[in-house]
């Protein structure tokens, strides 16, 4: 039987505060992809 792993939460607001304006689209794409994985 597979072991259950605890889902670690990500503090997206803390990460967003560190992202520069030039990297905002890359950050948004990364967050979108991460949210997609969590919905599975």
Secondary structure, 3 states (H helix, E strand, C coil): CCCCCCCCCCCHHHHHHHCCHHHHHHHHHHHHHHHHHHHC
